[in-house]
C-alpha cells in the first residue's frame, strides 16, 4: 500500500504543484481589511477543492474571517484533526522581493511566494495526502477533519472561540499541525515543546511636554533614561533575568533531552552567520539550542521616545515607551510571571516619574510526552516520507492555538513541520522546498495509515 501511495504522489507531482500555485495566488492578508474579499475567496476555493475530493466541506462563521471545515469518514472511528491557516502576512516591503509575492515562481526546486511555507504549502501537503489515500484505496484509514483558519496572522480569536463552542462535537483523538519546521533540510522533526509568552508595554512619563535639556537637564528625571535603567534592572548583560523568583519553576533538562540535543551537533557559527552576527550571546552556562528552546527569556521588542529624526534636538522627552516580551518554558505560569514582572518594574521605577503599564498578553508553554504512540507513529511516517530518521526538537516560539487545543480538546497535538526557519516566513522572498512538499505529502499519507 505504501508503494501505491508514493507512486500516486509521484505521478501527480506537477498537478499538485500547479494547484498549490492556485492557492498561493490569493492575497489572503487577514490583517488588511482591503483584502477581506481575497481572504474569503481563498477560503471558498479550499471548500470547493475539498468537495471535489469527496469531503464534506463548508465555511464556519465564528466571527472574523471564515473557518474552513472539511471532513471524511474512514475505516476506523479514530478521528485525526488537521489544523492549518490559509491567511498570510502582508507582502511589505515589496521592493525587497525578487519575484512577485502573489505570483508563485519556481527556481531550482524552490517555490517562491507569500504563504509558500507559512502555511499554505505545509497544510496543502495534508490535503494532497488525503487525496492520495482516497484515490489509491478508495477510503481513508481513519476519520479526518480539517479546520483551517483565516486569521492566524492577525491575532484573531475566531478559531479559539469555535473550538471552545464545538469541543464536545469535535472530539479528535489527535490534532496534527504542520506550521513549524524540520531540524534542517535533510532531517525531519517532531516538535514536542513550545515556549509560552507574556508580553506588554509600559510608558514612563516625565514633564508634560518635551523640554530644553539645557534649561531643565539635571533638575528633572529623563523618561528615556529611566526606561533604560528599568530595563537594565531586569536583565544582566549576559542575558540572565534579574527579576526575583523568575526562574523558580524552570525544570532542568531530562537526561534523554541533553543526549538528543548533543547528537544534533548544532553549528553556532552557521547560526550567527545567517544573521551577520559576530558570535552567539545568552545566559551563561547554556548552549545556544538550550537557550533558544528550553530557557526563558526577557526581550525588548521596541523602545521609543523623544527626538528620533535627522540631526540633533537637545531635549528631555516628555515620555518613553518600551514593548517587552518574555518567553516562558514548561512549568512557568504566565499569570505568575506577569505579576512578578509588574511588581519588579514598579519596585525599580523611581517616584520622579509616572509609570503606566498595559495588560499582559499571555500564552502558556506546552510540553508533550514523546513516548505517546502518536509521536512514535509520526516518526515512522516521516521515515517513510523523507527516507530519513526524524528527531525530537523544541521550538523557541509560541503557537497560541496549540494551547487552546490542549486545554479544550485534551488530546495529543502533533507538531510535524515541513518547512525551515530559513524559508523566510513573514519576510520578503518567502519560499518552500518542493522536495519537502512532496515528501511531506507522502509522510502525511503514511501518518494517517499508522496513527
PLY file of the C-alpha trace (Angstrom):
ply
format ascii 1.0
element vertex 451
property float x
property float y
property float z
element edge 450
property int vertex1
property int vertex2
end_header
0.00 0.00 0.00
2.83 2.40 0.86
4.31 1.93 -2.60
0.96 2.70 -4.25
0.64 5.93 -2.30
4.18 7.06 -3.14
3.62 6.19 -6.80
0.40 8.22 -6.92
2.10 11.23 -5.36
4.99 10.98 -7.83
2.65 10.62 -10.82
0.62 13.67 -9.79
3.52 15.82 -8.59
3.18 18.51 -11.26
-0.59 18.81 -10.81
-0.18 19.09 -7.05
2.31 21.91 -7.56
0.03 23.73 -10.01
-2.82 23.51 -7.52
-0.57 24.86 -4.79
0.21 27.78 -7.07
-3.52 28.47 -7.45
-3.89 28.54 -3.67
-0.90 30.85 -3.25
-2.21 33.39 -5.77
-4.89 34.55 -3.35
-3.58 37.59 -1.42
-5.38 36.38 1.71
-3.88 39.01 4.02
-6.10 38.85 7.08
-4.51 41.86 8.76
-5.68 44.21 5.99
-9.42 44.79 5.57
-8.94 45.71 1.91
-8.11 42.03 1.36
-11.20 40.66 3.12
-12.66 39.66 -0.25
-9.45 37.88 -1.24
-9.32 36.07 2.08
-12.87 34.83 1.72
-12.27 33.85 -1.91
-9.30 31.75 -0.75
-11.50 30.02 1.84
-14.15 29.33 -0.80
-11.53 27.88 -3.14
-10.48 25.47 -0.40
-14.08 24.43 0.26
-14.60 23.73 -3.44
-11.33 21.80 -3.59
-12.29 19.63 -0.63
-15.71 18.97 -2.12
-14.12 17.94 -5.40
-12.11 15.36 -3.45
-15.31 13.99 -1.94
-15.12 15.56 1.53
-18.00 17.32 3.25
-16.82 20.92 3.39
-18.23 24.29 4.36
-17.34 27.66 5.82
-17.91 28.23 9.52
-18.69 31.76 10.68
-17.42 32.25 14.22
-16.80 35.97 13.79
-13.82 37.35 11.93
-12.52 35.51 8.87
-14.30 32.25 7.97
-13.03 28.87 9.14
-12.79 26.13 6.52
-14.14 22.87 7.87
-13.89 19.65 5.86
-14.25 16.04 6.93
-14.49 12.49 5.68
-15.23 9.15 7.33
-12.69 6.34 7.40
-12.28 2.63 8.07
-11.77 3.25 11.79
-13.60 5.62 14.11
-10.34 7.29 15.17
-10.54 10.98 14.29
-7.48 12.96 13.21
-7.93 16.72 13.11
-5.58 18.63 10.81
-5.10 22.30 11.69
-3.60 24.98 9.47
-4.22 28.51 8.27
-4.85 29.91 4.81
-4.22 33.57 5.63
-0.82 35.13 5.06
1.34 38.02 6.17
1.41 41.32 4.22
3.98 41.38 1.43
5.76 44.53 2.64
8.46 45.61 1.94
7.59 44.98 -1.69
10.87 46.38 -3.08
12.82 43.56 -1.41
11.00 40.78 -3.26
12.93 39.24 -6.15
9.74 37.63 -7.55
6.10 38.79 -7.37
4.79 37.80 -3.91
1.46 36.53 -5.22
2.61 35.02 -8.50
4.33 31.80 -7.40
7.69 31.30 -9.09
9.78 28.12 -9.15
13.58 28.30 -9.24
15.93 25.39 -8.60
13.25 23.24 -6.99
12.06 26.03 -4.68
8.66 27.72 -4.91
8.74 31.42 -4.04
5.73 33.43 -2.94
3.85 34.65 0.10
2.32 31.74 2.02
4.55 29.12 0.40
5.81 27.79 3.73
3.57 29.72 6.16
1.23 27.96 5.90
-0.33 27.15 2.53
2.38 24.82 1.29
2.58 22.88 4.52
-1.16 22.43 5.03
-1.76 21.64 1.34
0.57 18.65 1.73
-2.05 17.18 4.09
-4.84 17.92 1.60
-2.95 16.08 -1.14
-2.21 13.24 1.29
-5.94 12.72 1.78
-6.47 12.76 -1.99
-3.71 10.20 -2.47
-5.26 7.83 0.06
-8.74 8.19 -1.42
-7.51 7.59 -4.95
-5.37 4.57 -4.13
-7.55 2.85 -1.51
-11.00 4.29 -2.11
-11.42 5.36 1.52
-9.43 6.80 4.38
-7.88 4.62 7.09
-9.40 6.86 9.77
-11.76 9.80 10.03
-10.13 13.10 9.04
-11.29 16.57 9.99
-9.66 19.74 8.64
-10.00 23.05 10.50
-8.24 25.82 8.58
-8.44 29.33 9.96
-8.19 32.65 8.19
-6.81 35.00 10.83
-3.82 33.30 12.39
-1.55 36.05 11.09
-3.69 38.85 12.51
-4.23 37.54 16.03
-7.93 36.81 15.62
-9.73 34.52 18.03
-12.47 33.08 15.80
-10.93 29.61 15.76
-10.34 29.53 19.52
-13.92 30.65 20.06
-15.21 27.95 17.71
-13.14 25.22 19.36
-14.47 26.21 22.78
-18.04 26.18 21.47
-17.76 22.93 19.48
-15.33 20.90 21.61
-17.96 18.31 22.56
-18.68 17.69 18.89
-15.11 17.88 17.55
-13.57 15.27 19.88
-10.41 14.40 17.90
-8.08 11.65 19.07
-5.13 13.71 17.89
-4.51 17.11 16.31
-1.86 17.37 13.57
-0.23 20.74 12.89
2.26 21.50 10.12
3.06 25.14 10.75
6.57 24.69 12.13
9.92 23.44 10.88
12.17 20.47 10.28
15.53 20.46 12.06
17.34 21.03 8.77
16.70 20.39 5.08
17.62 16.70 5.39
16.29 15.95 8.86
12.54 15.79 9.57
11.49 16.69 13.09
8.67 16.44 15.59
8.31 19.42 17.90
7.39 18.30 21.40
7.67 21.59 23.27
6.77 25.24 22.72
7.67 28.23 24.82
4.86 30.37 26.15
4.82 34.14 26.31
3.91 37.13 28.44
4.02 40.43 26.56
3.17 44.01 27.50
4.28 47.61 27.17
4.84 50.39 29.64
5.34 54.12 29.40
7.37 56.35 31.68
6.08 59.92 31.79
8.01 62.96 32.99
7.29 66.61 32.12
4.01 67.40 30.38
5.92 68.28 27.19
9.41 67.90 25.67
11.65 70.46 27.35
15.05 72.06 26.72
17.83 69.85 28.08
19.95 72.90 28.92
17.24 74.59 30.94
15.96 71.50 32.73
18.70 68.84 32.43
19.96 67.79 35.85
16.83 69.08 37.54
14.20 66.53 36.43
14.23 62.83 35.56
14.63 61.92 31.91
11.94 59.33 30.99
14.09 57.75 28.29
16.94 57.33 30.76
14.57 55.87 33.36
13.28 53.32 30.85
16.86 52.26 30.09
17.61 51.94 33.82
14.50 49.86 34.42
15.38 47.51 31.58
18.95 47.19 32.86
17.49 46.16 36.22
15.54 43.36 34.51
18.28 41.61 32.52
22.02 41.33 33.15
24.49 41.90 30.27
24.94 38.12 29.89
21.21 37.56 29.46
20.39 36.37 32.98
16.99 37.64 34.08
17.20 39.62 37.32
13.51 39.58 38.27
13.19 37.86 41.66
11.73 34.32 41.54
11.56 34.35 37.72
13.39 31.01 37.45
11.67 29.25 40.35
9.64 26.82 38.21
12.12 26.22 35.39
12.85 22.50 35.20
16.27 21.14 34.19
16.63 19.06 31.05
15.84 15.39 31.19
18.94 13.26 30.51
17.48 11.99 27.21
16.92 15.59 26.09
20.51 16.59 26.75
21.74 13.48 24.94
19.42 14.04 21.98
20.41 17.69 21.70
24.11 16.83 21.74
23.60 14.45 18.81
22.19 17.29 16.70
25.67 18.83 16.54
24.28 22.35 16.32
26.58 24.77 14.48
26.82 28.05 16.40
28.79 29.81 13.69
26.33 28.86 10.97
23.53 30.10 13.23
25.02 33.56 13.74
26.38 33.65 10.19
22.85 33.66 8.77
22.25 36.94 10.61
25.65 38.61 10.23
26.17 38.49 13.99
29.69 38.18 15.41
29.02 35.40 17.94
26.23 33.82 19.99
25.03 35.60 23.11
22.91 34.48 26.00
22.55 33.16 29.50
25.87 31.85 30.80
26.24 28.11 31.29
23.92 27.04 28.48
24.42 26.22 24.81
22.64 28.04 22.03
19.99 25.38 21.41
19.14 25.18 25.08
18.92 28.97 25.27
16.50 29.30 22.35
14.43 26.18 23.03
14.45 25.46 26.74
15.32 28.57 28.73
13.10 31.56 29.40
13.97 34.97 28.01
13.14 38.64 28.56
13.36 40.78 25.43
12.82 44.40 24.43
10.76 44.31 21.23
10.71 48.05 20.68
11.69 51.23 22.51
10.90 54.79 21.57
10.62 58.31 22.97
12.00 61.75 22.35
13.52 63.04 19.12
14.45 60.42 16.53
14.60 62.38 13.27
17.74 63.58 11.47
20.15 65.82 13.29
20.23 66.96 16.91
17.45 68.25 19.12
18.61 68.71 22.69
15.55 67.87 24.74
14.36 65.86 27.68
11.44 63.87 26.27
8.03 64.02 27.90
7.76 60.24 27.82
9.35 57.00 26.68
7.71 53.65 25.90
9.05 50.12 25.71
7.43 46.94 24.38
8.57 43.79 26.14
8.01 40.06 25.81
9.12 37.18 28.00
9.32 33.68 26.50
8.40 31.08 29.07
9.22 27.39 29.34
7.12 24.46 30.58
6.05 24.69 34.26
6.19 28.50 34.24
2.74 30.04 34.80
2.29 33.13 32.57
-0.02 34.80 35.10
2.50 34.38 37.90
5.38 35.58 35.72
3.37 38.61 34.60
2.76 39.51 38.23
6.46 39.11 39.08
7.49 41.33 36.15
4.97 44.04 37.02
5.98 44.04 40.70
9.68 44.28 39.82
9.25 47.12 37.36
7.19 49.10 39.86
9.78 48.46 42.56
12.69 49.79 40.50
10.85 52.70 38.88
11.71 55.96 40.74
8.97 58.23 42.09
10.31 61.11 39.99
8.25 59.84 37.00
4.82 58.35 36.38
4.52 54.74 35.23
1.71 53.42 33.03
1.61 49.69 32.23
-0.65 47.83 29.80
-2.33 44.50 30.44
-0.28 41.42 29.61
-0.93 39.25 26.56
-0.27 35.68 27.65
0.17 32.25 26.15
1.14 29.18 28.21
4.05 26.90 27.28
3.33 23.31 26.25
5.28 20.08 26.54
4.25 16.70 25.11
5.22 13.15 26.03
7.37 11.83 23.20
6.53 8.27 24.24
2.90 8.78 23.25
2.02 6.28 20.46
1.01 9.20 18.23
4.57 10.54 18.26
6.01 7.11 17.52
3.61 6.74 14.58
4.75 10.12 13.31
8.40 9.03 13.46
7.60 6.07 11.22
5.54 8.21 8.82
8.35 10.73 8.47
10.87 7.97 7.90
8.73 6.59 5.08
8.06 10.01 3.57
11.53 11.53 3.81
13.70 8.42 3.82
15.45 9.70 6.94
15.15 9.28 10.69
13.36 12.15 12.43
14.48 13.92 15.59
12.60 15.42 18.51
13.06 19.16 18.91
11.59 22.02 20.87
10.62 25.39 19.46
11.52 28.74 20.94
8.34 30.35 19.65
4.73 30.15 20.75
1.66 28.87 18.90
-1.34 30.05 20.96
-3.84 27.81 19.16
-1.88 24.73 20.32
-2.55 25.76 23.91
-6.22 26.08 23.02
-6.26 22.55 21.61
-4.56 21.16 24.70
-6.88 22.93 27.11
-10.15 22.39 25.24
-9.70 19.07 23.42
-7.48 17.15 25.83
-5.67 15.14 23.18
-2.10 14.95 21.85
-1.05 17.69 19.44
1.49 16.54 16.86
3.68 19.34 15.51
5.10 17.91 12.29
6.74 20.80 10.50
7.73 20.57 6.85
9.40 23.96 6.39
12.60 25.61 7.58
13.34 28.76 9.55
15.42 29.86 6.56
12.33 29.70 4.29
11.67 33.30 5.25
8.17 33.17 6.72
6.95 36.77 7.32
9.90 38.01 5.23
10.43 39.04 1.60
11.14 36.13 -0.77
9.33 33.55 1.34
9.84 30.12 -0.18
9.33 26.38 0.29
11.20 23.36 -0.99
9.10 21.37 -3.46
11.04 18.31 -2.36
9.74 18.89 1.19
6.24 19.49 -0.15
6.18 16.16 -2.00
7.93 14.18 0.74
5.68 15.86 3.30
2.63 14.75 1.32
3.86 11.15 1.43
4.62 11.40 5.15
1.18 12.87 5.88
-0.47 9.99 4.00
1.58 7.39 5.84
0.75 9.09 9.14
-2.98 8.57 8.62
-2.28 4.89 7.93
-0.09 4.35 11.00
-1.52 6.69 13.63
0 1
1 2
2 3
3 4
4 5
5 6
6 7
7 8
8 9
9 10
10 11
11 12
12 13
13 14
14 15
15 16
16 17
17 18
18 19
19 20
20 21
21 22
22 23
23 24
24 25
25 26
26 27
27 28
28 29
29 30
30 31
31 32
32 33
33 34
34 35
35 36
36 37
37 38
38 39
39 40
40 41
41 42
42 43
43 44
44 45
45 46
46 47
47 48
48 49
49 50
50 51
51 52
52 53
53 54
54 55
55 56
56 57
57 58
58 59
59 60
60 61
61 62
62 63
63 64
64 65
65 66
66 67
67 68
68 69
69 70
70 71
71 72
72 73
73 74
74 75
75 76
76 77
77 78
78 79
79 80
80 81
81 82
82 83
83 84
84 85
85 86
86 87
87 88
88 89
89 90
90 91
91 92
92 93
93 94
94 95
95 96
96 97
97 98
98 99
99 100
100 101
101 102
102 103
103 104
104 105
105 106
106 107
107 108
108 109
109 110
110 111
111 112
112 113
113 114
114 115
115 116
116 117
117 118
118 119
119 120
120 121
121 122
122 123
123 124
124 125
125 126
126 127
127 128
128 129
129 130
130 131
131 132
132 133
133 134
134 135
135 136
136 137
137 138
138 139
139 140
140 141
141 142
142 143
143 144
144 145
145 146
146 147
147 148
148 149
149 150
150 151
151 152
152 153
153 154
154 155
155 156
156 157
157 158
158 159
159 160
160 161
161 162
162 163
163 164
164 165
165 166
166 167
167 168
168 169
169 170
170 171
171 172
172 173
173 174
174 175
175 176
176 177
177 178
178 179
179 180
180 181
181 182
182 183
183 184
184 185
185 186
186 187
187 188
188 189
189 190
190 191
191 192
192 193
193 194
194 195
195 196
196 197
197 198
198 199
199 200
200 201
201 202
202 203
203 204
204 205
205 206
206 207
207 208
208 209
209 210
210 211
211 212
212 213
213 214
214 215
215 216
216 217
217 218
218 219
219 220
220 221
221 222
222 223
223 224
224 225
225 226
226 227
227 228
228 229
229 230
230 231
231 232
232 233
233 234
234 235
235 236
236 237
237 238
238 239
239 240
240 241
241 242
242 243
243 244
244 245
245 246
246 247
247 248
248 249
249 250
250 251
251 252
252 253
253 254
254 255
255 256
256 257
257 258
258 259
259 260
260 261
261 262
262 263
263 264
264 265
265 266
266 267
267 268
268 269
269 270
270 271
271 272
272 273
273 274
274 275
275 276
276 277
277 278
278 279
279 280
280 281
281 282
282 283
283 284
284 285
285 286
286 287
287 288
288 289
289 290
290 291
291 292
292 293
293 294
294 295
295 296
296 297
297 298
298 299
299 300
300 301
301 302
302 303
303 304
304 305
305 306
306 307
307 308
308 309
309 310
310 311
311 312
312 313
313 314
314 315
315 316
316 317
317 318
318 319
319 320
320 321
321 322
322 323
323 324
324 325
325 326
326 327
327 328
328 329
329 330
330 331
331 332
332 333
333 334
334 335
335 336
336 337
337 338
338 339
339 340
340 341
341 342
342 343
343 344
344 345
345 346
346 347
347 348
348 349
349 350
350 351
351 352
352 353
353 354
354 355
355 356
356 357
357 358
358 359
359 360
360 361
361 362
362 363
363 364
364 365
365 366
366 367
367 368
368 369
369 370
370 371
371 372
372 373
373 374
374 375
375 376
376 377
377 378
378 379
379 380
380 381
381 382
382 383
383 384
384 385
385 386
386 387
387 388
388 389
389 390
390 391
391 392
392 393
393 394
394 395
395 396
396 397
397 398
398 399
399 400
400 401
401 402
402 403
403 404
404 405
405 406
406 407
407 408
408 409
409 410
410 411
411 412
412 413
413 414
414 415
415 416
416 417
417 418
418 419
419 420
420 421
421 422
422 423
423 424
424 425
425 426
426 427
427 428
428 429
429 430
430 431
431 432
432 433
433 434
434 435
435 436
436 437
437 438
438 439
439 440
440 441
441 442
442 443
443 444
444 445
445 446
446 447
447 448
448 449
449 450
